[in-house]
Amino acid sequence: MSVADWNPRSWRGLPALQQPEWPDPAALDDAIGRLAKLPPLVFAGEVRNLTAALAQVADGKAFLLQAGDCAESFDDFSAASIRDKLRVILQMAVVLTYGAGVPVVKMGRIAGQFAKPRSASTETVDGAEIPSFRGHIVHGDAATPEARVADPERLLHAYHQSASTMNLVRAFTKGGFADLTQVHKWNQEFVKQSAEGERYERIASEIDRALRFMAACGIDLGAEASLHEVDFWTCHEALLLGYEEALTREDSLDGGWFDCSGHMLWVGDRTRQLGGAHVGFLTGVENPVAVKVGPSATADDIVELGERLNPMNIPGRLTFISRMGAGRIAELLPPLLQAGDKLGFTPVWVCDPMHGNTFLAPTGRKTRRFDDVMAEIQGFFSACTTEDVWPGGVHIELTGENVTECLGGSDDVLDTQLDDRYLTTCDPRLNARQSLDLAYRVAELLRN
């Protein structure tokens, strides 16, 4: 199938993995039909601007920070939780920009990151086999057969929650909250009391002095929009293809197709088959797209995916997100970076240090060690340096809440503390202190 022959329903003729078993196909079609009539969540002009920003990342002139929840929740949805996630991401971006001297493209796993792929379609709970939890966009998280029945009405719930989230994110980022003069206010109380928070306060004070100096020199800071607002982009895994199809719209200016559910979409390591429905769907949308590549990825996969997803060699169009595990990245990543050099364009290379480092603690909780997360990032930077490739970004699962889900970090969270504040609906996330600690360390790697 060529791009010229593509339409939003083209994926339906291809094998689609990781799709839920919807018990009522007619109800699913009805929900998708109603979704298709709703307004877009993002706009073609915004998407084009993101592609241009990612082209700067590919060219080694900027750094991508992708961060947010493992899976958004219908239950934990409030202005405060959105604000706190945004606050942490803004803090991390300030640390990276100030410490490394490069612009940061800020992108949230937000306003659409509801669906999760699973390694098995079922799980056993108290001796009963039930469907695995696939995210609130599909069903409930309670471990009962009744809660795990896929409900198409949840697609519409996810859309409306995403719309509310987008409205609030736009208000925060363009309405004063992201103003650089507010840099001190982004430091939450439980973060301020840590070494990371104190270090951040020193950076904030230095930024204040720099702004006062520029004002004393006669520079009109009020006229400099980049000091008072930021561009903030959304991204999610394009997993439920019926949902993505319904929100894909034809642009009235150039006739191109844009998936208006988010600014960037990615395909996961489990669904990146060249002949599969997920790659087939992303082939035809003009959004920037990404592919997660894990230990099974080969150099041929990189070349073939690059040729398939970016045949026009558009700068900023394609990102590869590696997720190898701390112990394997030094071995597995270099051949993929070398293969990227064979493409007719420079892809963005990003490190996801979270998904390859998950394990079960003695308590039975899924967790990750902060040291493993950092070890994979360091391995990523080392491989990129050796292969003369720009380390384009990091892809982090985090929350603004004071959770105890990942071990270690400056707080030295222990496995016996995991139950204290383990709030995630799926995978473990870094808390705000751990996220800020990570940002300082990544800034040092960039500086070097």
Buried (B, 14 or more C-beta within 10 A) or exposed (E): EEEEEBEBEBBBEBEBBBBBEBEEEEBBEEBBEBBEEBEBBBBBEBBBBBBEBBBBBBBEEBBBBBBBBBBBBBEBEEEEBBBBBBBBBBBBBBBBBBBBEBBBBBBBBBBBBBBBBBEEEEBEEEEEEBBBBBBBBBBBBEBEEEBBBBBBEBBBBBBEBBBBBBEBBEEBBBEEBBBBEBBEEBBBEEBEEBEBBEBBBEBBEEBBEEBEEBEEEEEEEEEEEEBBBBBBBBBBBBBBBBBBBBBBBEBEEEEBBBBBBBBBBBBBBBBBBEEBBBBBBBBBBBBBBBBBBBBEBEBEBBBBBBBBBBBEEBBBBBBBBBBBBBBBBBEBBBBBBEBBEEBEBBBBBBBBBBBBBBEEBEEEBBBBBBEBBBBBBBBBBBBBEEBEBBBBBBBBBBBBBBBBBBBBBBBEBEBEBBEEEBBBBBBBBBBBBBBBBBBBBBBEBBEE
